[in-house]
Amino acid sequence: MKPLFSSLSEIQRELAAGTTSCCQLVEYYLDNIAQRNAELNVFLEVWADEARQQAIIVDEKLAQGTAGKLAGMVIGLKDVLAYQGHALQSSSRILDGFKSLFTGTAVQRLLAEDAIFIGRQNCDEFAMGGSNENSAFGPVRNAQDPSRVPGGSSGGSAVAVQADMCLASIGSDTGGSVRQPAAFCGVVGLKPTYSRISRYGLVAFASSFDQIGPITHSVEDAARLLEVMAGADDFDSTASQQPVPLYTALLAPAAQYRIGYLANAIDRDGLQPEVHTALESTLATLRSQGHVVEAMDFPLLEEMIPTYYILTTAEASSNLSRFDGVKYGFRAPDVTDLESLYKKTRSQGFGPEVQRRIMLGTFVLSASYYDAYYTKAQRVRRLIKEKTDELLRQYDFLVLPTTPTTAFKIGEKQDPVSMYLADIFTVQASLAGVPAISIPAGVDEEGMPIGLQIMSGAFREADLLAFANTLMPVEVAN
């Protein structure tokens, strides 16, 4: 469905003209949620009364000329972001009944600029998955074809934007969890440079990879949200101290760029023909516009998936050890001693995919296999980062598909390895810690969206956003 508004600029023009109000916007999105949420399973919780109250406040601020830069933006939050007094479950049974005791930095910064939060969105349990079939609350369905997955782990966040249930969503991206669902749902998904946005208030999956990112209709809105959320934070020592540019003022592109693409990424088995054609078409357009477009091979492409999954499962096994049924959340009812409390709570509280990753991570961190797997994977990650950084000094951008295929059918991928291989194009930016964005690039023969991914050097989001904006389809570019 075509959204009523595709950018905050459109909304703010109508707010200024008096042809709409924040209260009307909230009611519009609440109506859309009421019509489609039961079918698509996007929102786990809708904060209707709060959103209405916040809309009244923002309308008053607009009348007084004191509203923040996000006034009029209705946003959904992925169920991994802390918002004080609101449920936070990571779409898992093990956090049944838990409410956040504080508000995360990114969420707080959005509130400070008068964003209106409309609800908590379904995701793969603890952000582990590429299809949003791993939630304890059931799968999210793609709004274009409800028999298909929306991608994951931020599937609910992407479908909420796709189905016009909110203007934007805030998700998290560990190995592609913002970009892959954005591609499957035909919207924009940005993974910033690692450390660009504070992780304080983000439930940890793999701490050296996790990054908060926006899902929007327009590149301009992604720039606006990044501008608000990014920056140093006393609560997160890993957050970058680098100053935050005014990304929305820097969307004018350069006249010419040097663009590289990975030949061994697009000439491979398993790449859907329409995805290949969409990329080739984009490259041809870029050449016709006078940009330098060159092919290169990335020698470590086949090592990316095993490196990513060794390291992230190791970090997950450590991070998720805190969920034990002792302090908060779900506790198995039929326990007899402390050991049975741990075993039964974690067996009953965690879903199969989370259990699989915890066990894999525990295995690669065990004394007998630490050097053989974990240490070796860290070394390979360093090589991948160095090679990626080298290419991004040689080229302004690397262009490649976001995903090998368009959205697949729910239940189609039963083999975990085939599911993991769907991340082949997104994990590079995560391993290297560089920013990447997925933008719409057409549809396949069945009308399912295709995503184009662009990577740039670390902290070069301004250049990345400006270039991505030039490649957006005309109807959603502005």
C-alpha positions in Angstrom: 0.0 0.0 0.0 1.2 3.5 -0.7 1.8 5.4 2.5 -0.2 8.5 3.3 3.1 10.3 4.0 6.5 9.1 2.9 8.6 11.6 4.9 8.5 13.9 7.9 9.0 16.9 5.6 5.6 16.2 4.0 3.9 15.9 7.4 5.5 19.0 8.8 4.4 21.0 5.7 0.8 19.9 6.4 1.2 20.6 10.1 2.4 24.1 9.3 -0.5 24.7 6.9 -3.0 23.4 9.4 -4.3 20.7 7.1 -3.5 18.0 9.6 -2.5 17.6 13.3 -0.5 15.2 15.4 -3.7 14.0 16.9 -5.1 13.2 13.4 -1.9 11.4 12.5 -2.0 9.2 15.5 -5.6 8.2 14.8 -4.7 7.4 11.2 -1.9 5.1 12.2 -4.0 3.5 15.0 -6.7 2.8 12.5 -4.2 1.1 10.2 -2.9 -1.0 13.1 -6.4 -2.0 14.0 -7.1 -3.1 10.5 -4.0 -5.2 9.8 -2.2 -6.1 13.0 -4.1 -9.3 13.7 -3.1 -10.5 10.2 0.5 -9.3 10.1 1.4 -9.7 13.9 3.5 -6.6 13.9 2.8 -4.9 17.3 3.0 -6.8 20.5 1.6 -3.8 22.4 0.0 -0.6 21.1 0.4 2.5 23.3 -2.8 4.1 22.0 -3.6 6.3 25.0 0.0 7.4 25.5 0.3 8.3 21.8 -2.9 10.3 21.9 -1.7 12.2 25.0 1.7 12.9 23.5 0.1 14.1 20.2 -1.9 16.6 22.2 1.3 17.9 23.9 3.2 18.1 20.5 0.3 19.9 18.9 0.4 22.5 21.7 4.2 22.9 21.2 3.7 23.4 17.5 1.1 26.1 18.2 3.6 27.8 20.5 6.6 27.4 18.2 8.6 25.2 20.7 8.3 21.8 19.1 11.3 19.6 18.5 12.7 18.5 15.1 10.8 15.2 15.1 7.4 16.8 15.8 4.8 14.8 13.8 6.9 11.7 13.5 5.0 8.6 14.8 7.5 5.8 15.6 7.4 2.2 16.6 10.1 0.6 18.7 11.5 -2.9 18.2 11.1 -5.1 21.3 14.7 -4.8 22.3 14.8 -1.1 23.2 14.3 0.0 26.8 11.5 2.5 27.5 10.9 3.1 31.2 7.7 1.6 32.6 7.0 -0.3 29.4 7.3 -4.0 28.7 10.6 -5.2 27.3 10.7 -8.9 26.3 13.0 -9.3 23.2 10.0 -11.3 21.9 11.0 -14.1 24.4 9.1 -16.0 27.1 12.0 -15.7 29.4 11.2 -12.0 30.0 7.5 -12.5 30.6 6.2 -9.7 32.8 9.4 -7.6 32.7 9.1 -3.8 32.4 12.1 -1.6 31.8 13.4 0.4 34.7 15.0 3.1 32.5 14.9 4.6 29.1 17.7 3.9 26.7 19.8 6.8 25.3 18.6 6.6 21.7 14.9 6.4 22.8 15.4 9.3 25.2 16.9 11.5 22.4 13.9 10.7 20.2 11.5 11.7 23.0 13.4 14.9 23.6 12.7 15.9 20.0 9.0 15.2 20.3 8.7 11.9 18.5 5.5 10.1 19.3 5.9 6.4 20.2 2.9 4.2 19.1 3.9 0.7 20.3 6.3 -2.2 20.8 7.1 -4.3 17.7 7.6 -8.1 17.3 11.0 -9.4 16.3 13.0 -12.6 16.2 13.7 -13.7 19.8 16.7 -11.7 21.2 17.2 -10.4 17.6 18.4 -13.9 16.5 17.0 -14.7 13.1 16.6 -13.6 9.5 12.9 -14.2 9.0 11.0 -13.1 12.1 9.8 -16.7 12.5 11.6 -17.2 15.9 9.4 -14.9 18.1 7.7 -16.4 21.1 4.6 -14.5 19.9 4.5 -16.1 16.4 5.9 -15.0 13.0 5.4 -11.5 11.5 4.0 -11.6 8.0 5.1 -9.6 5.0 2.4 -7.0 4.1 3.0 -7.5 0.4 2.3 -11.2 0.6 1.3 -12.5 4.1 2.4 -16.0 3.2 6.0 -14.7 3.1 8.5 -13.7 5.8 9.3 -10.0 6.3 13.0 -10.7 7.1 14.6 -10.4 10.5 15.3 -9.8 13.1 13.6 -6.4 12.8 10.7 -7.8 10.8 7.9 -6.2 12.8 9.6 -2.9 12.5 10.0 -3.1 8.8 6.4 -4.3 8.2 5.0 -1.5 10.4 6.6 1.0 8.0 5.7 -1.0 4.9 2.0 -1.3 6.0 1.8 2.4 7.0 1.3 1.6 10.7 3.8 4.3 11.6 6.0 6.7 9.7 9.3 5.1 11.0 10.6 2.3 13.2 13.7 2.0 15.3 15.3 -1.5 15.0 18.7 -3.0 15.7 21.2 -4.5 13.3 23.7 -7.2 14.4 24.4 -8.9 11.0 21.8 -7.4 8.8 18.7 -7.2 11.0 17.7 -3.7 9.8 18.9 -4.0 6.2 17.5 -7.4 5.3 13.9 -6.8 6.5 14.0 -3.4 4.8 15.0 -5.1 1.6 12.2 -7.7 1.9 9.6 -5.0 2.7 10.7 -2.4 0.1 11.7 0.3 2.6 14.9 2.0 3.7 17.1 0.5 6.5 20.3 2.0 7.8 23.0 0.4 9.9 25.3 3.2 11.1 29.0 2.8 11.9 29.5 0.7 15.0 29.6 3.1 18.0 27.8 5.9 16.1 24.6 5.4 18.3 24.8 4.5 22.0 23.8 0.9 22.8 22.7 1.9 26.3 19.2 0.5 26.6 19.6 -2.0 23.8 19.2 -5.6 24.9 22.5 -7.2 24.0 22.9 -10.0 21.5 26.5 -9.7 20.3 28.0 -6.6 21.9 30.8 -5.9 19.4 28.3 -6.0 16.5 24.9 -4.6 17.8 23.9 -1.2 16.5 20.6 0.6 16.6 19.3 1.8 13.2 16.2 3.4 11.6 13.7 1.9 9.1 11.9 4.6 7.1 10.2 5.3 3.7 12.8 8.0 2.8 16.6 8.4 3.1 15.9 11.9 4.4 14.0 10.5 7.4 16.8 8.0 8.1 19.2 10.9 8.1 17.0 12.9 10.4 16.7 10.0 12.9 20.4 9.3 12.8 21.1 13.0 13.5 19.0 12.8 16.6 20.1 9.5 18.0 23.9 9.6 17.3 26.6 11.0 19.5 28.7 10.4 22.6 27.0 9.0 25.7 28.3 8.8 29.3 26.3 5.6 29.8 28.1 3.7 26.9 31.9 3.8 26.9 32.0 2.3 23.4 29.9 5.2 21.9 32.0 7.3 19.6 33.1 10.8 20.7 33.1 12.1 17.1 30.9 15.1 16.5 27.5 14.4 14.8 27.1 16.2 11.4 23.7 17.7 10.4 23.0 14.8 8.1 19.8 16.3 6.7 21.7 19.4 5.5 24.2 17.2 3.7 22.0 15.3 1.3 23.4 17.0 -1.8 25.6 14.4 -3.6 29.0 14.9 -5.3 29.2 15.2 -9.1 31.1 12.0 -9.4 31.9 9.0 -7.2 34.2 6.0 -7.5 32.0 2.9 -7.0 33.1 -0.7 -6.6 31.1 -3.9 -6.7 32.0 -7.4 -5.7 32.0 -9.5 -8.9 32.2 -12.7 -6.9 29.1 -11.6 -4.9 26.8 -11.3 -7.9 28.2 -14.1 -10.1 27.3 -16.9 -7.8 24.8 -19.7 -7.5 21.7 -18.9 -5.4 21.4 -15.3 -6.5 17.9 -14.8 -7.8 17.9 -13.6 -11.4 15.8 -10.5 -10.8 18.1 -9.5 -7.9 21.1 -9.8 -10.3 19.3 -7.8 -13.0 18.4 -5.1 -10.5 22.0 -4.7 -9.5 23.2 -4.7 -13.1 20.6 -2.1 -14.0 21.8 0.2 -11.1 25.4 -0.2 -12.1 24.6 0.7 -15.8 22.7 3.8 -14.6 25.6 4.9 -12.5 28.0 4.5 -15.4 25.7 6.5 -17.6 25.7 9.3 -15.0 29.5 9.5 -15.3 30.5 7.7 -12.1 33.5 5.4 -12.1 32.1 1.8 -11.6 34.6 -1.0 -11.3 34.4 -4.7 -10.4 36.7 -6.4 -7.9 36.8 -9.7 -6.0 36.7 -9.9 -2.3 38.9 -12.9 -1.3 37.2 -13.6 2.1 33.6 -13.8 0.9 33.2 -17.4 1.8 34.7 -16.9 5.3 32.3 -14.2 6.3 29.3 -16.3 7.4 31.3 -18.8 9.6 33.3 -15.9 11.1 30.2 -14.0 11.9 28.3 -16.9 13.5 31.3 -18.1 15.6 31.8 -14.7 17.1 28.1 -13.7 17.6 27.1 -17.0 19.1 30.1 -16.7 21.5 29.0 -13.2 22.5 25.4 -14.3 22.8 26.2 -17.2 25.1 27.9 -14.7 27.4 25.3 -12.0 27.2 22.3 -14.3 27.7 23.7 -15.9 30.8 22.0 -13.2 32.8 18.6 -14.6 32.0 18.3 -17.3 34.6 14.9 -17.0 36.3 16.5 -15.7 39.6 16.2 -12.0 39.4 13.4 -11.2 37.0 11.3 -12.5 34.1 10.0 -16.0 33.6 10.7 -18.7 36.2 9.9 -22.4 35.7 7.2 -23.4 38.1 8.3 -27.0 38.7 11.8 -26.6 40.2 13.3 -28.4 43.1 16.7 -26.8 43.6 19.0 -24.1 42.1 20.3 -26.3 39.3 16.9 -27.4 38.2 15.8 -23.7 38.4 18.5 -22.7 35.9 18.0 -25.7 33.6 14.2 -25.7 33.4 13.8 -21.9 33.3 16.3 -21.6 30.4 14.9 -24.7 28.6 11.3 -23.5 28.8 12.0 -19.7 28.5 14.3 -19.7 25.4 13.1 -20.8 22.0 15.0 -23.3 19.8 17.0 -20.8 17.8 18.3 -19.0 20.9 19.1 -22.3 22.6 21.0 -23.4 19.4 23.1 -20.2 19.4 23.8 -20.3 23.1 25.0 -23.9 22.8 27.1 -23.1 19.7 28.7 -20.1 21.5 29.4 -22.1 24.6 31.1 -24.8 22.5 33.4 -22.3 20.6 34.4 -20.7 23.9 35.1 -24.0 25.7 38.7 -24.6 26.7 39.3 -27.3 24.1 38.0 -25.3 21.1 38.7 -21.7 22.1 41.8 -21.3 19.9 40.5 -23.5 17.1 37.4 -21.5 16.6 37.0 -18.3 18.6 40.6 -17.0 18.3 40.8 -17.9 14.7 37.5 -16.2 13.9 38.8 -13.0 15.6 41.8 -13.1 13.3 39.7 -13.6 10.2 37.5 -10.7 11.3 40.5 -8.5 11.5 41.5 -9.6 7.9 37.9 -8.9 6.7 37.9 -5.4 8.3 41.3 -4.5 6.9 40.4 -5.6 3.4 37.0 -3.8 3.5 38.7 -0.6 4.8 41.2 -0.9 2.1 38.5 -1.1 -0.6 36.6 1.8 1.0 39.7 4.0 0.7 40.0 3.0 -2.9 36.3 3.5 -3.6 33.7 5.9 -2.2 31.1 3.1 -2.0 30.7 -0.6 -2.4 27.4 -1.6 -4.0 25.9 -5.1 -3.8 22.5 -6.8 -3.2 21.1 -6.7 0.3 19.9 -10.3 0.0 20.4 -13.1 -2.5 16.7 -13.5 -3.0 13.4 -11.7 -2.3 11.2 -12.7 0.7 10.7 -16.5 0.9 7.7 -18.4 2.2 7.1 -18.8 5.9 8.3 -22.2 6.9 10.4 -22.7 3.7 13.8 -22.7 5.3 13.9 -25.5 7.8 17.7 -25.9 7.7 19.4 -23.4 10.0 22.5 -23.3 7.7 20.4 -22.2 4.7 18.9 -19.5 6.9 22.3 -18.3 8.0 23.6 -18.2 4.4 20.9 -15.6 3.6 23.1 -13.2 5.5 25.9 -13.5 3.0 25.8 -9.9 1.8 24.9 -8.1 5.0 27.5 -9.5 7.5 30.5 -7.8 5.8 29.5 -4.3 7.0 28.9 -5.7 10.5 32.2 -7.6 10.7 34.0 -4.4 9.5 32.0 -2.0 11.7 31.2 0.3 8.7 27.9 1.9 7.8 25.5 0.3 5.2 22.1 1.1 3.9 19.4 -0.9 2.0 17.2 1.0 -0.3 14.4 -0.2 -2.6 15.5 -1.4 -6.1 12.4 -2.6 -7.8 10.4 -5.8 -7.5 10.6 -9.4 -8.8 8.2 -11.2 -11.1 5.8 -11.8 -8.2 5.9 -8.2 -7.0 8.1 -8.8 -4.0 10.6 -6.0 -3.2 14.3 -6.1 -4.1 16.9 -4.3 -1.9 20.1 -2.6 -3.0 22.9 -2.3 -0.4 25.5 0.4 -0.2 28.5 0.5 2.1 30.8 3.4 2.9 33.8 4.1 5.1 33.4 4.4 8.8 31.7 7.6 10.0 30.9 8.6 6.4 27.2 8.3 6.8 26.7 11.8 5.4 28.2 10.7 2.0 26.4 7.4 2.2 23.0 9.0 2.7 23.5 11.6 0.0 24.5 8.9 -2.5 21.6 6.6 -1.5 19.1 9.4 -1.9 20.1 9.8 -5.5 19.2 6.1 -6.2 15.8 6.2 -4.5 12.8 5.6 -6.7 11.3 9.0 -7.7 8.0 8.5 -5.9 9.8 8.0 -2.5 13.0 10.0 -2.8 11.4 13.2 -1.5 
